[in-house]
């Protein structure tokens, strides 16, 4: 399959290398030559991943977005949700109606990006899709090398519009065999573990983080942190139930309790593999995606979805208020909150219908205003 991978960070490098080693023709795009580094001269990435390793030679590496996506059947945006709007503006002149755009992960970005593309006057793709979590837990280990000690064992996949889900899923499952179909894009977004685990880890370890390099997943996962994670996860599950989404819900207990690990997003031994790698001992700031994406986008979505479902979310709302004070800006109702996406005035039933029909819905004209 001809694939364009957009984004030259940890996830972009790993996705490009993994799919190239799987036999696909992969082009990698980065915003700058600096981001692509040595790949400009030698488009080869050394991959050490769970289940696959080797030297992956890419078909092309470029800073020219038009060149990257030309002829691509699937365009994978392996970037944080904070970059989706800007990417949509850049993509607008180059999208065609046969393509699938996949966001890894999305945080309801499939809906947001469709809206941004339409506002930019773009031709809309066949469908936009999003994963509920990262396909890989990965970090760069060199200028052209990546390590992914954990691969998603169950990768929730939502499609917008959901009415095009069957065809879209069939194509994407060729790239990601661990993909698991979701009802729609919101169903997938509400499986995201990032907003559940990362905000408590960052907030309750702020002192240690201020001191320099620190591994929040190892030294930072204390009993108190775990209690707050469990509170947020319980609110997420109640929200999913309120929206009528079925199991599996991928509870965070499946990550922390090995007896249930096979049911979880990352499978057996995931936590032990992540900790043993030592790759997550790093410098964290409030500019890290754990905050800019998982709090400002993910928790804002969780709170608004909970409110729409009549579910109280004091844990989520408390985190948004506290991080808002630390960042000096309002977070509730922003980011990927339903009201910020133009969906705040509609009922759950109307939103579910909109997620199914997408731009063929009578709501579309109101949403893209």
C-alpha positions in Angstrom: 0.0 0.0 0.0 1.2 3.6 -0.7 1.3 5.4 2.7 2.2 8.9 3.7 3.3 9.4 7.3 3.2 13.0 8.5 5.3 13.9 11.5 9.0 13.4 12.2 8.9 12.8 16.0 8.9 9.5 17.9 5.6 8.2 16.5 6.2 9.3 13.0 9.6 7.7 12.7 8.4 4.4 14.3 5.2 4.3 12.1 7.2 4.9 8.9 9.8 2.3 9.8 7.4 -0.3 11.0 5.1 -0.1 7.9 8.1 0.0 5.5 9.5 -3.2 7.1 6.0 -4.7 6.7 6.3 -4.2 2.9 4.5 -1.0 2.3 5.8 2.0 0.3 6.2 4.8 2.8 6.9 8.5 2.4 7.7 10.5 5.5 7.0 14.2 5.8 8.5 16.6 8.3 7.9 20.3 8.7 11.6 21.1 8.6 14.8 19.6 7.3 16.1 19.7 10.9 13.3 17.5 12.1 14.2 14.9 9.4 17.9 15.1 10.1 20.1 12.6 8.4 17.1 10.9 6.7 17.4 13.6 4.0 20.6 11.9 2.8 19.9 8.3 3.7 16.1 7.5 4.2 16.8 4.5 6.4 15.5 4.2 10.0 16.8 1.5 12.4 13.8 0.1 14.2 13.8 -2.0 17.4 10.2 -2.8 18.1 8.1 -5.4 19.8 7.5 -8.0 17.0 9.6 -6.3 14.3 13.1 -5.0 14.0 15.5 -4.1 11.2 16.7 -1.3 8.9 13.7 0.2 7.2 14.3 2.0 3.9 11.6 4.6 3.1 10.4 5.4 -0.4 10.9 9.1 0.2 11.6 11.6 2.9 10.6 15.2 2.3 9.5 18.6 3.7 7.2 19.0 0.7 3.7 18.0 1.8 2.3 17.8 -1.7 5.1 15.4 -2.6 4.5 13.3 0.5 0.8 12.8 0.0 0.6 12.5 -3.8 -0.7 9.0 -4.7 -1.0 8.0 -1.1 -3.9 5.7 -0.3 -3.7 6.3 3.4 -2.3 9.5 5.0 -1.2 8.9 8.7 -0.9 11.9 10.9 1.4 10.7 13.6 1.4 14.0 15.5 -0.2 15.3 18.7 -3.8 16.6 18.6 -2.5 20.1 19.1 -1.2 20.1 15.5 -4.3 18.8 13.7 -5.7 22.3 12.8 -2.5 23.5 11.4 -2.0 20.2 9.5 -5.5 20.5 8.0 -4.7 23.9 6.6 -1.5 22.6 5.0 -3.3 19.5 3.7 -6.3 21.3 2.3 -4.9 21.8 -1.3 -3.7 18.2 -1.5 -6.5 15.9 -0.3 -8.6 13.8 -2.6 -11.8 12.0 -2.2 -10.2 8.5 -2.4 -7.9 8.9 0.5 -8.2 7.9 4.1 -6.7 10.2 6.7 -5.7 8.4 10.0 -4.9 10.2 13.2 -2.8 8.3 15.8 -4.3 9.1 18.2 -7.2 11.4 17.5 -9.0 12.7 20.6 -12.0 13.3 18.3 -9.5 14.8 15.8 -11.2 13.1 12.9 -14.2 15.3 13.4 -12.1 18.4 14.1 -9.9 17.9 11.1 -12.9 17.3 8.8 -14.3 20.6 10.0 -11.0 22.4 9.5 -10.6 21.0 6.0 -14.1 22.0 5.1 -13.5 25.5 6.4 -10.4 25.7 4.3 -12.4 24.8 1.2 -10.7 21.4 0.8 -12.0 18.4 -1.0 -12.9 16.0 1.8 -11.3 12.5 1.9 -13.2 9.2 1.7 -13.0 9.1 5.5 -11.1 10.2 8.5 -10.2 7.7 11.1 -8.5 7.8 14.5 -7.0 5.4 17.0 -7.9 5.6 20.6 -4.3 5.4 21.7 -0.8 5.3 20.3 0.0 2.3 18.1 3.4 2.2 19.8 5.0 3.3 23.0 8.2 4.6 21.5 11.1 7.0 21.8 13.9 8.0 19.4 17.3 6.5 20.4 19.3 8.3 17.7 19.0 10.6 14.7 17.7 7.7 12.6 16.9 5.1 15.2 13.8 4.3 17.3 12.9 1.8 20.0 9.3 0.7 20.6 9.4 -1.8 23.4 5.6 -2.0 23.5 3.1 -2.3 20.6 -0.6 -1.9 21.0 -2.3 -5.3 21.3 -5.8 -3.8 21.0 -5.9 -0.6 19.0 -9.4 1.0 19.1 -10.3 2.6 15.7 -13.1 5.0 15.1 -14.1 6.3 11.7 -15.8 9.6 10.7 -18.3 9.3 9.1 -19.0 6.0 10.9 -21.2 5.0 7.9 -18.0 4.5 6.0 -16.4 2.5 8.8 -16.6 -1.0 7.3 -14.6 -0.1 4.1 -12.2 2.1 6.0 -11.5 -0.4 8.7 -10.8 -3.1 6.2 -8.1 -1.0 4.6 -6.5 0.2 7.8 -6.4 -3.3 9.4 -3.9 -4.2 6.7 -1.6 -1.6 8.2 -2.4 -2.2 11.8 -3.6 -5.8 12.5 -4.3 -4.9 16.1 -7.0 -2.5 15.1 -10.4 -3.0 16.8 -13.5 -1.4 15.3 -15.3 1.2 17.4 -18.9 2.4 16.9 -17.7 5.9 15.9 -15.0 8.4 16.5 -16.2 9.4 19.9 -16.3 5.8 21.0 -12.6 5.6 20.0 -11.7 8.9 21.7 -13.2 7.8 25.0 -10.9 4.8 25.1 -7.8 7.0 25.2 -5.6 6.1 28.2 -3.4 9.2 27.9 -5.8 11.7 29.5 -6.4 9.2 32.3 -2.9 8.4 33.2 -0.6 11.3 32.3 -2.3 14.3 34.0 -2.2 12.7 37.4 1.3 11.5 36.9 2.5 15.0 35.9 0.5 17.0 38.6 1.3 14.8 41.6 5.0 14.6 40.6 5.4 18.3 39.8 8.1 18.7 42.4 10.3 15.9 41.1 9.7 17.0 37.5 10.9 20.5 38.4 14.1 18.9 39.6 15.1 17.6 36.2 15.1 14.2 34.5 12.5 12.0 36.0 10.6 8.8 35.0 6.9 9.4 36.0 6.0 5.9 35.0 8.6 4.3 37.3 9.4 6.4 40.3 6.3 8.5 39.8 3.6 5.9 40.0 2.8 5.9 43.7 -0.3 4.6 45.5 -1.7 8.2 45.7 -1.2 8.8 42.0 -2.8 5.5 41.2 -5.9 6.4 43.3 -6.4 9.6 41.2 -5.9 7.7 38.0 -8.6 5.2 39.1 -11.0 8.1 39.8 -10.5 9.6 36.4 -10.8 6.2 34.7 -14.1 5.5 36.6 -15.5 8.8 35.3 -14.4 7.9 31.8 -16.1 4.6 32.0 -19.3 6.2 33.4 -19.2 8.6 30.5 -18.9 5.8 27.9 -21.9 4.0 29.5 -23.9 7.2 29.5 -23.3 7.5 25.7 -24.3 3.9 25.2 -20.9 2.7 24.0 -20.3 -1.1 24.5 -17.4 -2.9 26.0 -14.5 -3.3 25.8 -13.8 -0.1 27.7 -10.0 -0.8 28.2 -10.0 0.0 31.8 -6.6 1.2 33.1 -6.6 -1.7 35.6 -5.8 -3.9 32.6 -2.4 -2.0 32.4 -1.6 -2.1 36.1 -2.9 -5.6 36.8 -1.1 -8.3 34.9 -3.9 -10.8 35.3 -6.1 -8.7 33.1 -3.4 -7.4 30.8 -4.6 -9.4 27.7 -7.8 -7.4 27.8 -6.0 -4.0 27.7 -4.6 -1.7 25.1 -1.1 -3.0 25.3 -1.3 -6.6 26.3 0.6 -8.9 28.6 3.8 -7.5 30.2 3.3 -4.0 28.8 4.0 -2.1 32.0 7.1 -4.2 32.8 8.5 -3.7 29.2 8.0 0.0 29.4 9.7 0.3 32.8 12.6 -2.0 31.8 13.4 0.1 28.7 14.4 3.2 30.7 13.3 5.3 27.7 10.8 7.4 29.7 13.4 8.9 32.0 13.2 12.4 30.5 12.8 16.1 31.0 9.2 17.0 31.3 7.6 20.5 31.3 4.1 21.8 30.9 4.8 22.1 27.2 4.9 18.3 27.0 2.0 16.6 25.2 1.1 15.0 28.5 -0.3 18.4 29.3 -0.9 20.2 26.0 -2.7 17.2 24.5 -3.9 15.0 27.3 -5.1 17.8 29.6 -6.1 20.6 27.3 -7.6 18.4 24.6 -8.3 15.0 26.2 -9.7 16.0 29.6 -11.6 18.8 28.1 -13.3 16.3 25.8 -13.9 13.9 28.7 -15.5 16.6 30.8 -17.8 17.8 28.1 -18.8 14.3 27.0 -19.6 13.5 30.7 -21.7 16.6 31.0 -23.6 15.7 27.9 -24.2 12.2 29.3 -25.4 13.6 32.7 -22.2 12.1 34.4 -20.5 14.0 37.1 -16.7 14.3 36.6 -15.2 16.0 39.7 -11.8 14.3 39.1 -11.5 15.4 35.5 -12.9 18.9 36.3 -10.5 19.3 39.2 -7.5 18.5 37.1 -8.7 20.9 34.4 -9.1 23.7 37.0 -5.7 23.0 38.6 -3.8 22.8 35.3 -5.7 25.9 34.2 -4.3 27.8 37.2 -0.8 26.5 36.5 -1.0 27.4 32.8 -2.8 30.7 33.4 -5.7 30.0 31.0 -9.1 28.5 30.9 -9.2 24.8 29.8 -12.8 23.7 30.3 -14.9 24.1 27.2 -11.8 24.5 25.0 -9.6 22.1 23.0 -11.8 19.1 22.0 -14.8 19.9 24.2 -17.9 19.2 22.3 -19.1 22.8 22.5 -15.7 23.9 21.0 -16.3 21.6 18.1 -19.7 23.2 17.4 -21.6 20.3 18.9 -22.6 21.9 22.2 -26.2 22.7 21.3 -27.1 19.2 20.2 -28.4 16.2 22.1 -26.5 12.9 22.5 -28.8 11.3 19.9 -28.2 14.1 17.4 -24.4 14.0 17.9 -24.4 10.2 17.5 -26.3 10.7 14.2 -23.9 13.3 13.1 -20.9 11.1 13.9 -22.5 8.4 11.7 -23.4 10.6 8.8 -20.6 13.2 8.9 -20.7 15.8 6.1 -23.9 14.2 4.8 -25.7 15.1 8.0 -28.0 18.1 8.0 -26.1 19.3 11.0 -22.9 19.7 9.0 -23.6 23.2 7.8 -24.1 24.3 11.4 -21.0 22.6 12.7 -18.6 24.1 10.2 -19.8 27.7 10.7 
